[in-house]
């Protein structure tokens, strides 16, 4: 049960970070953006998907 709660918390954090990235790109499309945050969010979604597949 703890793993399921942790997965939902991780998903919420990743969605918040994704929303922040989209907001910053929409507000300043030609400005400088934090590529490390984008890579971390991408890696988080990949890890979350791999963990979900492993549990089935």
Secondary structure, 3 states (H helix, E strand, C coil): CHHHHHHHHHHHHHHHHHHHHHHHHHHCCCCCCCHHHHHHHHHHHHHHHHHHHHHC
